[in-house]
Amino acid sequence: MLALLWNISAAIRGYLRFYMPTNRALDWLRTPRGLKWAIPIAVVGTPLYLYAMSIAAVISASPGFGWMNVLVIIFLWNALKFAWVAVLAPLAILRPMLGRGTAATS
C-alpha cells in the first residue's frame, strides 16, 4: 500500500512539475542562466500573486463563489514559491564564488 501511494505521489509530482507554468518558470530561474533574473521576477511575481489572491478572496466571499477558495490557495502557494526563490537566489549566486577559495580535501 505504501508503494502504491509513493508511486501515485511521484506521478502527480512529475505531472505538476512539467505542466504547471510557475513550476517551469521556477525551474528556469534556478538554472545558471536564469539566476540573474530570479530576484527581479520574484520581486514582481510575489506581489502580483498576492494581489490576485486578494481579488480571489474578495470574490469568494460572495455567495455562490466558494469554489474560488481553491484559487486563493493556489495564488498564495505561487506567491510563497516566488518569495522563496527571491530568498535563495543570492545564495545560489554566491555559492560558486565561495567555493573557489577553499581547497578540495578529497
Backbone as XML, in Angstrom:
<?xml version="1.0"?>
<chain id="A" units="angstrom">
  <residue number="1" name="MET">
    <atom name="N" x="0.815" y="-1.192" z="0.000"/>
    <atom name="CA" x="0.000" y="0.000" z="0.000"/>
    <atom name="C" x="0.863" y="1.263" z="0.000"/>
  </residue>
  <residue number="2" name="LEU">
    <atom name="N" x="1.937" y="1.226" z="0.782"/>
    <atom name="CA" x="2.832" y="2.375" z="0.828"/>
    <atom name="C" x="3.509" y="2.596" z="-0.522"/>
  </residue>
  <residue number="3" name="ALA">
    <atom name="N" x="3.865" y="1.500" z="-1.189"/>
    <atom name="CA" x="4.499" y="1.622" z="-2.506"/>
    <atom name="C" x="3.529" y="2.225" z="-3.520"/>
  </residue>
  <residue number="4" name="LEU">
    <atom name="N" x="2.261" y="1.857" z="-3.437"/>
    <atom name="CA" x="1.264" y="2.403" z="-4.337"/>
    <atom name="C" x="1.111" y="3.909" z="-4.120"/>
  </residue>
  <residue number="5" name="LEU">
    <atom name="N" x="1.007" y="4.328" z="-2.864"/>
    <atom name="CA" x="0.904" y="5.753" z="-2.557"/>
    <atom name="C" x="2.149" y="6.507" z="-3.013"/>
  </residue>
  <residue number="6" name="TRP">
    <atom name="N" x="3.298" y="5.904" z="-2.819"/>
    <atom name="CA" x="4.554" y="6.519" z="-3.233"/>
    <atom name="C" x="4.578" y="6.723" z="-4.752"/>
  </residue>
  <residue number="7" name="ASN">
    <atom name="N" x="4.168" y="5.692" z="-5.497"/>
    <atom name="CA" x="4.174" y="5.784" z="-6.958"/>
    <atom name="C" x="3.155" y="6.798" z="-7.458"/>
  </residue>
  <residue number="8" name="ILE">
    <atom name="N" x="1.989" y="6.849" z="-6.835"/>
    <atom name="CA" x="0.973" y="7.824" z="-7.242"/>
    <atom name="C" x="1.454" y="9.245" z="-6.969"/>
  </residue>
  <residue number="9" name="SER">
    <atom name="N" x="2.045" y="9.458" z="-5.798"/>
    <atom name="CA" x="2.529" y="10.807" z="-5.484"/>
    <atom name="C" x="3.679" y="11.207" z="-6.404"/>
  </residue>
  <residue number="10" name="ALA">
    <atom name="N" x="4.521" y="10.261" z="-6.786"/>
    <atom name="CA" x="5.608" y="10.571" z="-7.719"/>
    <atom name="C" x="5.052" y="10.930" z="-9.096"/>
  </residue>
  <residue number="11" name="ALA">
    <atom name="N" x="4.000" y="10.231" z="-9.520"/>
    <atom name="CA" x="3.392" y="10.539" z="-10.817"/>
    <atom name="C" x="2.731" y="11.917" z="-10.800"/>
  </residue>
  <residue number="12" name="ILE">
    <atom name="N" x="2.040" y="12.243" z="-9.715"/>
    <atom name="CA" x="1.404" y="13.558" z="-9.604"/>
    <atom name="C" x="2.460" y="14.653" z="-9.580"/>
  </residue>
  <residue number="13" name="ARG">
    <atom name="N" x="3.539" y="14.423" z="-8.839"/>
    <atom name="CA" x="4.612" y="15.416" z="-8.777"/>
    <atom name="C" x="5.238" y="15.631" z="-10.148"/>
  </residue>
  <residue number="14" name="GLY">
    <atom name="N" x="5.471" y="14.549" z="-10.883"/>
    <atom name="CA" x="6.036" y="14.677" z="-12.223"/>
    <atom name="C" x="5.122" y="15.434" z="-13.163"/>
  </residue>
  <residue number="15" name="TYR">
    <atom name="N" x="3.821" y="15.176" z="-13.066"/>
    <atom name="CA" x="2.860" y="15.889" z="-13.906"/>
    <atom name="C" x="2.859" y="17.379" z="-13.575"/>
  </residue>
  <residue number="16" name="LEU">
    <atom name="N" x="2.776" y="17.698" z="-12.293"/>
    <atom name="CA" x="2.743" y="19.107" z="-11.887"/>
    <atom name="C" x="4.051" y="19.814" z="-12.205"/>
  </residue>
  <residue number="17" name="ARG">
    <atom name="N" x="5.151" y="19.110" z="-12.084"/>
    <atom name="CA" x="6.455" y="19.710" z="-12.352"/>
    <atom name="C" x="6.585" y="20.113" z="-13.812"/>
  </residue>
  <residue number="18" name="PHE">
    <atom name="N" x="6.007" y="19.293" z="-14.691"/>
    <atom name="CA" x="6.193" y="19.535" z="-16.116"/>
    <atom name="C" x="5.147" y="20.480" z="-16.699"/>
  </residue>
  <residue number="19" name="TYR">
    <atom name="N" x="3.909" y="20.389" z="-16.256"/>
    <atom name="CA" x="2.843" y="21.107" z="-16.932"/>
    <atom name="C" x="2.401" y="22.414" z="-16.276"/>
  </residue>
  <residue number="20" name="MET">
    <atom name="N" x="2.735" y="22.652" z="-15.044"/>
    <atom name="CA" x="2.296" y="23.889" z="-14.398"/>
    <atom name="C" x="3.279" y="25.013" z="-14.720"/>
  </residue>
  <residue number="21" name="PRO">
    <atom name="N" x="2.776" y="26.161" z="-15.180"/>
    <atom name="CA" x="3.658" y="27.227" z="-15.667"/>
    <atom name="C" x="4.594" y="27.796" z="-14.605"/>
  </residue>
  <residue number="22" name="THR">
    <atom name="N" x="4.134" y="27.938" z="-13.375"/>
    <atom name="CA" x="5.024" y="28.519" z="-12.363"/>
    <atom name="C" x="6.154" y="27.567" z="-12.020"/>
  </residue>
  <residue number="23" name="ASN">
    <atom name="N" x="5.889" y="26.268" z="-12.035"/>
    <atom name="CA" x="6.966" y="25.311" z="-11.769"/>
    <atom name="C" x="8.006" y="25.355" z="-12.877"/>
  </residue>
  <residue number="24" name="ARG">
    <atom name="N" x="7.555" y="25.503" z="-14.113"/>
    <atom name="CA" x="8.501" y="25.593" z="-15.219"/>
    <atom name="C" x="9.317" y="26.887" z="-15.127"/>
  </residue>
  <residue number="25" name="ALA">
    <atom name="N" x="8.659" y="27.987" z="-14.750"/>
    <atom name="CA" x="9.371" y="29.258" z="-14.601"/>
    <atom name="C" x="10.398" y="29.163" z="-13.474"/>
  </residue>
  <residue number="26" name="LEU">
    <atom name="N" x="10.013" y="28.564" z="-12.360"/>
    <atom name="CA" x="10.943" y="28.451" z="-11.239"/>
    <atom name="C" x="12.096" y="27.507" z="-11.563"/>
  </residue>
  <residue number="27" name="ASP">
    <atom name="N" x="11.833" y="26.454" z="-12.320"/>
    <atom name="CA" x="12.933" y="25.586" z="-12.748"/>
    <atom name="C" x="13.929" y="26.354" z="-13.610"/>
  </residue>
  <residue number="28" name="TRP">
    <atom name="N" x="13.415" y="27.227" z="-14.489"/>
    <atom name="CA" x="14.319" y="28.026" z="-15.320"/>
    <atom name="C" x="15.084" y="29.043" z="-14.470"/>
  </residue>
  <residue number="29" name="LEU">
    <atom name="N" x="14.419" y="29.613" z="-13.467"/>
    <atom name="CA" x="15.090" y="30.609" z="-12.624"/>
    <atom name="C" x="16.204" y="29.994" z="-11.783"/>
  </residue>
  <residue number="30" name="ARG">
    <atom name="N" x="16.169" y="28.704" z="-11.581"/>
    <atom name="CA" x="17.214" y="28.038" z="-10.801"/>
    <atom name="C" x="18.418" y="27.636" z="-11.653"/>
  </residue>
  <residue number="31" name="THR">
    <atom name="N" x="18.327" y="27.794" z="-12.976"/>
    <atom name="CA" x="19.458" y="27.467" z="-13.836"/>
    <atom name="C" x="20.490" y="28.600" z="-13.753"/>
  </residue>
  <residue number="32" name="PRO">
    <atom name="N" x="21.731" y="28.336" z="-14.144"/>
    <atom name="CA" x="22.737" y="29.406" z="-14.109"/>
    <atom name="C" x="22.363" y="30.613" z="-14.977"/>
  </residue>
  <residue number="33" name="ARG">
    <atom name="N" x="21.707" y="30.366" z="-16.117"/>
    <atom name="CA" x="21.301" y="31.465" z="-16.977"/>
    <atom name="C" x="20.141" y="32.267" z="-16.394"/>
  </residue>
  <residue number="34" name="GLY">
    <atom name="N" x="19.275" y="31.606" z="-15.652"/>
    <atom name="CA" x="18.106" y="32.275" z="-15.110"/>
    <atom name="C" x="18.322" y="32.920" z="-13.759"/>
  </residue>
  <residue number="35" name="LEU">
    <atom name="N" x="19.453" y="32.638" z="-13.117"/>
    <atom name="CA" x="19.693" y="33.174" z="-11.777"/>
    <atom name="C" x="19.749" y="34.696" z="-11.751"/>
  </residue>
  <residue number="36" name="LYS">
    <atom name="N" x="20.240" y="35.301" z="-12.826"/>
    <atom name="CA" x="20.320" y="36.763" z="-12.816"/>
    <atom name="C" x="18.936" y="37.398" z="-12.887"/>
  </residue>
  <residue number="37" name="TRP">
    <atom name="N" x="17.934" y="36.645" z="-13.353"/>
    <atom name="CA" x="16.571" y="37.142" z="-13.436"/>
    <atom name="C" x="15.723" y="36.728" z="-12.243"/>
  </residue>
  <residue number="38" name="ALA">
    <atom name="N" x="16.242" y="35.905" z="-11.359"/>
    <atom name="CA" x="15.441" y="35.337" z="-10.279"/>
    <atom name="C" x="14.893" y="36.409" z="-9.341"/>
  </residue>
  <residue number="39" name="ILE">
    <atom name="N" x="15.720" y="37.320" z="-8.905"/>
    <atom name="CA" x="15.263" y="38.333" z="-7.940"/>
    <atom name="C" x="14.304" y="39.331" z="-8.597"/>
  </residue>
  <residue number="40" name="PRO">
    <atom name="N" x="14.595" y="39.884" z="-9.795"/>
    <atom name="CA" x="13.609" y="40.798" z="-10.388"/>
    <atom name="C" x="12.258" y="40.147" z="-10.668"/>
  </residue>
  <residue number="41" name="ILE">
    <atom name="N" x="12.263" y="38.920" z="-11.148"/>
    <atom name="CA" x="10.992" y="38.247" z="-11.419"/>
    <atom name="C" x="10.265" y="37.936" z="-10.123"/>
  </residue>
  <residue number="42" name="ALA">
    <atom name="N" x="10.999" y="37.557" z="-9.089"/>
    <atom name="CA" x="10.363" y="37.275" z="-7.801"/>
    <atom name="C" x="9.807" y="38.552" z="-7.171"/>
  </residue>
  <residue number="43" name="VAL">
    <atom name="N" x="10.497" y="39.670" z="-7.347"/>
    <atom name="CA" x="10.014" y="40.940" z="-6.798"/>
    <atom name="C" x="8.730" y="41.375" z="-7.495"/>
  </residue>
  <residue number="44" name="VAL">
    <atom name="N" x="8.593" y="41.050" z="-8.764"/>
    <atom name="CA" x="7.365" y="41.378" z="-9.481"/>
    <atom name="C" x="6.299" y="40.296" z="-9.266"/>
  </residue>
  <residue number="45" name="GLY">
    <atom name="N" x="6.707" y="39.043" z="-9.290"/>
    <atom name="CA" x="5.753" y="37.935" z="-9.225"/>
    <atom name="C" x="5.073" y="37.765" z="-7.883"/>
  </residue>
  <residue number="46" name="THR">
    <atom name="N" x="5.800" y="37.964" z="-6.805"/>
    <atom name="CA" x="5.210" y="37.767" z="-5.478"/>
    <atom name="C" x="4.064" y="38.735" z="-5.207"/>
  </residue>
  <residue number="47" name="PRO">
    <atom name="N" x="4.244" y="40.050" z="-5.387"/>
    <atom name="CA" x="3.098" y="40.942" z="-5.160"/>
    <atom name="C" x="1.956" y="40.713" z="-6.146"/>
  </residue>
  <residue number="48" name="LEU">
    <atom name="N" x="2.280" y="40.327" z="-7.381"/>
    <atom name="CA" x="1.229" y="40.046" z="-8.350"/>
    <atom name="C" x="0.346" y="38.889" z="-7.893"/>
  </residue>
  <residue number="49" name="TYR">
    <atom name="N" x="0.976" y="37.821" z="-7.432"/>
    <atom name="CA" x="0.198" y="36.684" z="-6.953"/>
    <atom name="C" x="-0.549" y="37.020" z="-5.669"/>
  </residue>
  <residue number="50" name="LEU">
    <atom name="N" x="0.041" y="37.834" z="-4.808"/>
    <atom name="CA" x="-0.673" y="38.240" z="-3.599"/>
    <atom name="C" x="-1.883" y="39.116" z="-3.936"/>
  </residue>
  <residue number="51" name="TYR">
    <atom name="N" x="-1.751" y="39.964" z="-4.937"/>
    <atom name="CA" x="-2.869" y="40.787" z="-5.374"/>
    <atom name="C" x="-3.972" y="39.924" z="-5.991"/>
  </residue>
  <residue number="52" name="ALA">
    <atom name="N" x="-3.574" y="38.966" z="-6.818"/>
    <atom name="CA" x="-4.559" y="38.045" z="-7.397"/>
    <atom name="C" x="-5.248" y="37.239" z="-6.306"/>
  </residue>
  <residue number="53" name="MET">
    <atom name="N" x="-4.496" y="36.873" z="-5.274"/>
    <atom name="CA" x="-5.079" y="36.148" z="-4.158"/>
    <atom name="C" x="-6.110" y="37.004" z="-3.435"/>
  </residue>
  <residue number="54" name="SER">
    <atom name="N" x="-5.803" y="38.278" z="-3.233"/>
    <atom name="CA" x="-6.744" y="39.144" z="-2.525"/>
    <atom name="C" x="-8.015" y="39.363" z="-3.344"/>
  </residue>
  <residue number="55" name="ILE">
    <atom name="N" x="-7.881" y="39.485" z="-4.654"/>
    <atom name="CA" x="-9.062" y="39.624" z="-5.501"/>
    <atom name="C" x="-9.909" y="38.356" z="-5.450"/>
  </residue>
  <residue number="56" name="ALA">
    <atom name="N" x="-9.259" y="37.196" z="-5.528"/>
    <atom name="CA" x="-9.995" y="35.936" z="-5.457"/>
    <atom name="C" x="-10.651" y="35.759" z="-4.094"/>
  </residue>
  <residue number="57" name="ALA">
    <atom name="N" x="-10.011" y="36.239" z="-3.027"/>
    <atom name="CA" x="-10.600" y="36.130" z="-1.688"/>
    <atom name="C" x="-11.834" y="37.005" z="-1.564"/>
  </residue>
  <residue number="58" name="VAL">
    <atom name="N" x="-11.794" y="38.199" z="-2.148"/>
    <atom name="CA" x="-12.959" y="39.085" z="-2.100"/>
    <atom name="C" x="-14.116" y="38.477" z="-2.894"/>
  </residue>
  <residue number="59" name="ILE">
    <atom name="N" x="-13.809" y="37.925" z="-4.061"/>
    <atom name="CA" x="-14.861" y="37.315" z="-4.879"/>
    <atom name="C" x="-15.425" y="36.073" z="-4.191"/>
  </residue>
  <residue number="60" name="SER">
    <atom name="N" x="-14.568" y="35.287" z="-3.558"/>
    <atom name="CA" x="-15.041" y="34.055" z="-2.922"/>
    <atom name="C" x="-15.894" y="34.326" z="-1.694"/>
  </residue>
  <residue number="61" name="ALA">
    <atom name="N" x="-15.847" y="35.547" z="-1.158"/>
    <atom name="CA" x="-16.675" y="35.880" z="-0.005"/>
    <atom name="C" x="-18.135" y="36.071" z="-0.397"/>
  </residue>
  <residue number="62" name="SER">
    <atom name="N" x="-18.409" y="36.318" z="-1.689"/>
    <atom name="CA" x="-19.808" y="36.470" z="-2.099"/>
    <atom name="C" x="-20.483" y="35.097" z="-2.193"/>
  </residue>
  <residue number="63" name="PRO">
    <atom name="N" x="-21.787" y="35.072" z="-2.010"/>
    <atom name="CA" x="-22.495" y="33.790" z="-2.042"/>
    <atom name="C" x="-22.405" y="33.129" z="-3.420"/>
  </residue>
  <residue number="64" name="GLY">
    <atom name="N" x="-22.170" y="31.843" z="-3.406"/>
    <atom name="CA" x="-22.114" y="31.077" z="-4.642"/>
    <atom name="C" x="-20.736" y="30.962" z="-5.261"/>
  </residue>
  <residue number="65" name="PHE">
    <atom name="N" x="-19.758" y="31.624" z="-4.687"/>
    <atom name="CA" x="-18.400" y="31.577" z="-5.245"/>
    <atom name="C" x="-17.402" y="30.950" z="-4.277"/>
  </residue>
  <residue number="66" name="GLY">
    <atom name="N" x="-17.847" y="30.008" z="-3.477"/>
    <atom name="CA" x="-16.959" y="29.343" z="-2.528"/>
    <atom name="C" x="-15.847" y="28.557" z="-3.194"/>
  </residue>
  <residue number="67" name="TRP">
    <atom name="N" x="-16.074" y="28.129" z="-4.433"/>
    <atom name="CA" x="-15.051" y="27.376" z="-5.153"/>
    <atom name="C" x="-13.823" y="28.225" z="-5.456"/>
  </residue>
  <residue number="68" name="MET">
    <atom name="N" x="-13.967" y="29.549" z="-5.354"/>
    <atom name="CA" x="-12.819" y="30.438" z="-5.610"/>
    <atom name="C" x="-11.754" y="30.317" z="-4.520"/>
  </residue>
  <residue number="69" name="ASN">
    <atom name="N" x="-12.093" y="29.693" z="-3.393"/>
    <atom name="CA" x="-11.103" y="29.487" z="-2.347"/>
    <atom name="C" x="-9.946" y="28.616" z="-2.836"/>
  </residue>
  <residue number="70" name="VAL">
    <atom name="N" x="-10.217" y="27.749" z="-3.792"/>
    <atom name="CA" x="-9.147" y="26.954" z="-4.396"/>
    <atom name="C" x="-8.148" y="27.875" z="-5.090"/>
  </residue>
  <residue number="71" name="LEU">
    <atom name="N" x="-8.634" y="28.879" z="-5.791"/>
    <atom name="CA" x="-7.737" y="29.836" z="-6.433"/>
    <atom name="C" x="-6.959" y="30.654" z="-5.413"/>
  </residue>
  <residue number="72" name="VAL">
    <atom name="N" x="-7.596" y="30.969" z="-4.293"/>
    <atom name="CA" x="-6.898" y="31.701" z="-3.230"/>
    <atom name="C" x="-5.697" y="30.894" z="-2.759"/>
  </residue>
  <residue number="73" name="ILE">
    <atom name="N" x="-5.903" y="29.615" z="-2.528"/>
    <atom name="CA" x="-4.808" y="28.755" z="-2.059"/>
    <atom name="C" x="-3.724" y="28.623" z="-3.120"/>
  </residue>
  <residue number="74" name="ILE">
    <atom name="N" x="-4.117" y="28.471" z="-4.379"/>
    <atom name="CA" x="-3.124" y="28.335" z="-5.458"/>
    <atom name="C" x="-2.310" y="29.620" z="-5.604"/>
  </residue>
  <residue number="75" name="PHE">
    <atom name="N" x="-2.980" y="30.772" z="-5.577"/>
    <atom name="CA" x="-2.259" y="32.043" z="-5.689"/>
    <atom name="C" x="-1.318" y="32.261" z="-4.509"/>
  </residue>
  <residue number="76" name="LEU">
    <atom name="N" x="-1.769" y="31.895" z="-3.309"/>
    <atom name="CA" x="-0.901" y="32.026" z="-2.134"/>
    <atom name="C" x="0.319" y="31.127" z="-2.270"/>
  </residue>
  <residue number="77" name="TRP">
    <atom name="N" x="0.112" y="29.893" z="-2.701"/>
    <atom name="CA" x="1.221" y="28.953" z="-2.849"/>
    <atom name="C" x="2.229" y="29.458" z="-3.881"/>
  </residue>
  <residue number="78" name="ASN">
    <atom name="N" x="1.753" y="29.987" z="-4.998"/>
    <atom name="CA" x="2.658" y="30.516" z="-6.016"/>
    <atom name="C" x="3.414" y="31.740" z="-5.507"/>
  </residue>
  <residue number="79" name="ALA">
    <atom name="N" x="2.755" y="32.596" z="-4.734"/>
    <atom name="CA" x="3.440" y="33.754" z="-4.154"/>
    <atom name="C" x="4.539" y="33.300" z="-3.205"/>
  </residue>
  <residue number="80" name="LEU">
    <atom name="N" x="4.260" y="32.275" z="-2.408"/>
    <atom name="CA" x="5.281" y="31.759" z="-1.491"/>
    <atom name="C" x="6.453" y="31.148" z="-2.252"/>
  </residue>
  <residue number="81" name="LYS">
    <atom name="N" x="6.177" y="30.472" z="-3.367"/>
    <atom name="CA" x="7.263" y="29.893" z="-4.160"/>
    <atom name="C" x="8.166" y="30.979" z="-4.737"/>
  </residue>
  <residue number="82" name="PHE">
    <atom name="N" x="7.568" y="32.044" z="-5.268"/>
    <atom name="CA" x="8.382" y="33.124" z="-5.822"/>
    <atom name="C" x="9.147" y="33.859" z="-4.722"/>
  </residue>
  <residue number="83" name="ALA">
    <atom name="N" x="8.537" y="34.031" z="-3.562"/>
    <atom name="CA" x="9.245" y="34.678" z="-2.449"/>
    <atom name="C" x="10.429" y="33.828" z="-2.002"/>
  </residue>
  <residue number="84" name="TRP">
    <atom name="N" x="10.248" y="32.519" z="-1.988"/>
    <atom name="CA" x="11.328" y="31.634" z="-1.576"/>
    <atom name="C" x="12.482" y="31.680" z="-2.574"/>
  </residue>
  <residue number="85" name="VAL">
    <atom name="N" x="12.175" y="31.811" z="-3.866"/>
    <atom name="CA" x="13.231" y="31.937" z="-4.875"/>
    <atom name="C" x="14.004" y="33.233" z="-4.656"/>
  </residue>
  <residue number="86" name="ALA">
    <atom name="N" x="13.297" y="34.296" z="-4.270"/>
    <atom name="CA" x="13.984" y="35.569" z="-4.018"/>
    <atom name="C" x="14.926" y="35.458" z="-2.831"/>
  </residue>
  <residue number="87" name="VAL">
    <atom name="N" x="14.591" y="34.624" z="-1.866"/>
    <atom name="CA" x="15.466" y="34.437" z="-0.702"/>
    <atom name="C" x="16.673" y="33.574" z="-1.061"/>
  </residue>
  <residue number="88" name="LEU">
    <atom name="N" x="16.454" y="32.529" z="-1.849"/>
    <atom name="CA" x="17.539" y="31.585" z="-2.131"/>
    <atom name="C" x="18.430" y="31.968" z="-3.312"/>
  </residue>
  <residue number="89" name="ALA">
    <atom name="N" x="17.975" y="32.859" z="-4.184"/>
    <atom name="CA" x="18.760" y="33.222" z="-5.366"/>
    <atom name="C" x="20.116" y="33.841" z="-5.016"/>
  </residue>
  <residue number="90" name="PRO">
    <atom name="N" x="20.197" y="34.780" z="-4.060"/>
    <atom name="CA" x="21.528" y="35.314" z="-3.749"/>
    <atom name="C" x="22.486" y="34.243" z="-3.225"/>
  </residue>
  <residue number="91" name="LEU">
    <atom name="N" x="21.960" y="33.292" z="-2.485"/>
    <atom name="CA" x="22.817" y="32.207" z="-2.001"/>
    <atom name="C" x="23.301" y="31.340" z="-3.155"/>
  </residue>
  <residue number="92" name="ALA">
    <atom name="N" x="22.435" y="31.087" z="-4.126"/>
    <atom name="CA" x="22.830" y="30.292" z="-5.289"/>
    <atom name="C" x="23.838" y="31.040" z="-6.154"/>
  </residue>
  <residue number="93" name="ILE">
    <atom name="N" x="23.724" y="32.361" z="-6.195"/>
    <atom name="CA" x="24.685" y="33.153" z="-6.967"/>
    <atom name="C" x="26.051" y="33.160" z="-6.276"/>
  </residue>
  <residue number="94" name="LEU">
    <atom name="N" x="26.050" y="33.244" z="-4.956"/>
    <atom name="CA" x="27.299" y="33.319" z="-4.211"/>
    <atom name="C" x="27.980" y="31.965" z="-4.006"/>
  </residue>
  <residue number="95" name="ARG">
    <atom name="N" x="27.263" y="30.874" z="-4.155"/>
    <atom name="CA" x="27.836" y="29.558" z="-3.896"/>
    <atom name="C" x="29.077" y="29.259" z="-4.731"/>
  </residue>
  <residue number="96" name="PRO">
    <atom name="N" x="29.084" y="29.498" z="-6.037"/>
    <atom name="CA" x="30.321" y="29.225" z="-6.794"/>
    <atom name="C" x="31.476" y="30.146" z="-6.391"/>
  </residue>
  <residue number="97" name="MET">
    <atom name="N" x="31.175" y="31.375" z="-6.024"/>
    <atom name="CA" x="32.238" y="32.305" z="-5.630"/>
    <atom name="C" x="32.863" y="31.891" z="-4.302"/>
  </residue>
  <residue number="98" name="LEU">
    <atom name="N" x="32.070" y="31.406" z="-3.398"/>
    <atom name="CA" x="32.576" y="30.996" z="-2.090"/>
    <atom name="C" x="33.343" y="29.674" z="-2.180"/>
  </residue>
  <residue number="99" name="GLY">
    <atom name="N" x="32.994" y="28.838" z="-3.137"/>
    <atom name="CA" x="33.654" y="27.551" z="-3.272"/>
    <atom name="C" x="35.032" y="27.630" z="-3.889"/>
  </residue>
  <residue number="100" name="ARG">
    <atom name="N" x="35.369" y="28.721" z="-4.558"/>
    <atom name="CA" x="36.673" y="28.821" z="-5.229"/>
    <atom name="C" x="37.821" y="29.010" z="-4.260"/>
  </residue>
  <residue number="101" name="GLY">
    <atom name="N" x="37.564" y="29.613" z="-3.130"/>
    <atom name="CA" x="38.635" y="29.920" z="-2.208"/>
    <atom name="C" x="39.082" y="28.762" z="-1.349"/>
  </residue>
  <residue number="102" name="THR">
    <atom name="N" x="38.341" y="27.673" z="-1.322"/>
    <atom name="CA" x="38.700" y="26.545" z="-0.459"/>
    <atom name="C" x="39.400" y="25.480" z="-1.273"/>
  </residue>
  <residue number="103" name="ALA">
    <atom name="N" x="40.291" y="24.740" z="-0.611"/>
    <atom name="CA" x="40.993" y="23.657" z="-1.269"/>
    <atom name="C" x="40.169" y="22.377" z="-1.155"/>
  </residue>
  <residue number="104" name="ALA">
    <atom name="N" x="40.220" y="21.558" z="-2.179"/>
    <atom name="CA" x="39.494" y="20.286" z="-2.158"/>
    <atom name="C" x="40.215" y="19.318" z="-1.233"/>
  </residue>
  <residue number="105" name="THR">
    <atom name="N" x="39.471" y="18.635" z="-0.412"/>
    <atom name="CA" x="40.084" y="17.711" z="0.558"/>
    <atom name="C" x="39.670" y="16.280" z="0.292"/>
  </residue>
  <residue number="106" name="SER">
    <atom name="N" x="39.531" y="15.895" z="-0.960"/>
    <atom name="CA" x="39.098" y="14.528" z="-1.260"/>
    <atom name="C" x="40.266" y="13.599" z="-1.351"/>
  </residue>
</chain>
